[in-house]
Amino acid sequence: MNFRFVGSGDSAQVPRFGCDCPACARARVLSSHRRGPCCAEVRLDGRRYLLDAGRMDLAESCEAERPAAILLTHYHADHVQGLFHLRWGTGESIPVHGPKDAQGCADLYRNAGILDFRPGLKPFRALELGGLTVTPVPLNHSKPTLGFCLDDGDARLAYLTDTLGLPGETERFLRDWAPDVVVLDATHPSTHPAPSNHNDLSLALQILERLGAPQAYLTHIGHELDAELMAGGLALPAGVEVAHDGLTL
Amino acid sequence: MNFRFVGSGDSAQVPRFGCDCPACARARVLSSHRRGPCCAEVRLDGRRYLLDAGRMDLAESCEAERPAAILLTHYHADHVQGLFHLRWGTGESIPVHGPKDAQGCADLYRNAGILDFRPGLKPFRALELGGLTVTPVPLNHSKPTLGFCLDDGDARLAYLTDTLGLPGETERFLRDWAPDVVVLDATHPSTHPAPSNHNDLSLALQILERLGAPQAYLTHIGHELDAELMAGGLALPAGVEVAHDGLTL
């Protein structure tokens, strides 16, 4: 499979509106340092699968290449807001798989348009999408949220955002499953006084050490962590990198 | 006052995702024919006021010029979706005035960030914003929705979208108020079998004739009306024009 980070930012994105910190100031000048809403895409056997749908140009991107399915980690706006426009399109419906969440986001369920919302995914019950096996795993967030364990028969990638720590059953599953690559939420710097709903850097690194995957990428990055990275002095362990928008594995 | 149509499209926008009609095909090639989510802005005495917040680049636009206030006609996603990003900014709060609507859209009220949601506007009770007097008037839509009658002491403009027809009390108010300019919802062509929540062209023209304003602009235009306009043969009455994105009065 080909995996691409489309957006690697938190809900405020980078630059954050109105913020003059060094990371936000840099992102305004150098577009390569911007971070859009956290999302990714997987290509396999000529098909394109989207992980989350918060990018603001979602419909335009889907015109260029219609997705075979959309996987939603959860129904917070920064992960689904592109659907508000896409749904009113025409043509074949697009399957949307996400966690069981009675509310969803605003009126998406009620006015689904061309979106075909499938029944909520059951944790640890694998979904087959073409040659891709997707196993949803529960995460710790303020809304029902799933991580996705992607297996194309050749490589295993675990996509784990948004989360604060990991539920015990998810961590046990992942240690057995032995992913080649882990993508993990690291929204805040380690100096964050009280992270909630999202990992800070030190918590993310502890989780990665316990999982022991050979390669890991941090995503859902907030501007404060970017500013710390800019200032230097953050030594990441071998095999751990910070993702950026457009990074392809 | 300086009034600018920022977006003049319906919720599907033009081009509509996946549509190959002549209007959508043209808009893909000629960006001047694209129609974004319906919204506008007013400039007066060096201040900028936004009418609706559905444009996808709202935060970027507000960085270039911070708005003094945002007026929301209603809480459908295509009129508020830009707020999901803007709210997580920093600096002074931005006042947001809209109709009384207990639900709003998704978690906007609960997680308002820098948005200062003011109490719901009362119909026909004027709001003073600097030198601009704004009188909200009820409209006919599937969610509580207001039109805005804008008066800078020099000119009167009524902004009336989204609506199917007009409530009697609103039409009576407008006839007394005698606007110089009326901006009106004309989403569908006259051939639409059963318009709901939005005017079709013939209904819009009937309303404009009754109101008798010297100048009128049609907005919230769907791709089907655009295709009819392209095909020609739609003679609009004198003083009635179809708005386009970027049109400034």
Boltz contact constraints between the chains, C-beta under 6 A:
constraints:
  - contact:
      token1: [A, 11]
      token2: [B, 88]
      max_distance: 6.0
  - contact:
      token1: [A, 12]
      token2: [B, 88]
      max_distance: 6.0
  - contact:
      token1: [A, 16]
      token2: [B, 89]
      max_distance: 6.0
  - contact:
      token1: [A, 17]
      token2: [B, 59]
      max_distance: 6.0
  - contact:
      token1: [A, 17]
      token2: [B, 86]
      max_distance: 6.0
  - contact:
      token1: [A, 17]
      token2: [B, 89]
      max_distance: 6.0
  - contact:
      token1: [A, 18]
      token2: [B, 89]
      max_distance: 6.0
  - contact:
      token1: [A, 18]
      token2: [B, 90]
      max_distance: 6.0
  - contact:
      token1: [A, 18]
      token2: [B, 91]
      max_distance: 6.0
  - contact:
      token1: [A, 19]
      token2: [B, 90]
      max_distance: 6.0
  - contact:
      token1: [A, 56]
      token2: [B, 56]
      max_distance: 6.0
  - contact:
      token1: [A, 59]
      token2: [B, 17]
      max_distance: 6.0
  - contact:
      token1: [A, 77]
      token2: [B, 84]
      max_distance: 6.0
  - contact:
      token1: [A, 77]
      token2: [B, 106]
      max_distance: 6.0
  - contact:
      token1: [A, 81]
      token2: [B, 81]
      max_distance: 6.0
  - contact:
      token1: [A, 81]
      token2: [B, 84]
      max_distance: 6.0
  - contact:
      token1: [A, 84]
      token2: [B, 77]
      max_distance: 6.0
  - contact:
      token1: [A, 84]
      token2: [B, 81]
      max_distance: 6.0
  - contact:
      token1: [A, 86]
      token2: [B, 17]
      max_distance: 6.0
  - contact:
      token1: [A, 88]
      token2: [B, 11]
      max_distance: 6.0
  - contact:
      token1: [A, 88]
      token2: [B, 12]
      max_distance: 6.0
  - contact:
      token1: [A, 89]
      token2: [B, 16]
      max_distance: 6.0
  - contact:
      token1: [A, 89]
      token2: [B, 17]
      max_distance: 6.0
  - contact:
      token1: [A, 89]
      token2: [B, 18]
      max_distance: 6.0
  - contact:
      token1: [A, 90]
      token2: [B, 18]
      max_distance: 6.0
  - contact:
      token1: [A, 90]
      token2: [B, 19]
      max_distance: 6.0
  - contact:
      token1: [A, 91]
      token2: [B, 18]
      max_distance: 6.0
  - contact:
      token1: [A, 105]
      token2: [B, 106]
      max_distance: 6.0
  - contact:
      token1: [A, 106]
      token2: [B, 77]
      max_distance: 6.0
  - contact:
      token1: [A, 106]
      token2: [B, 105]
      max_distance: 6.0
  - contact:
      token1: [A, 106]
      token2: [B, 106]
      max_distance: 6.0
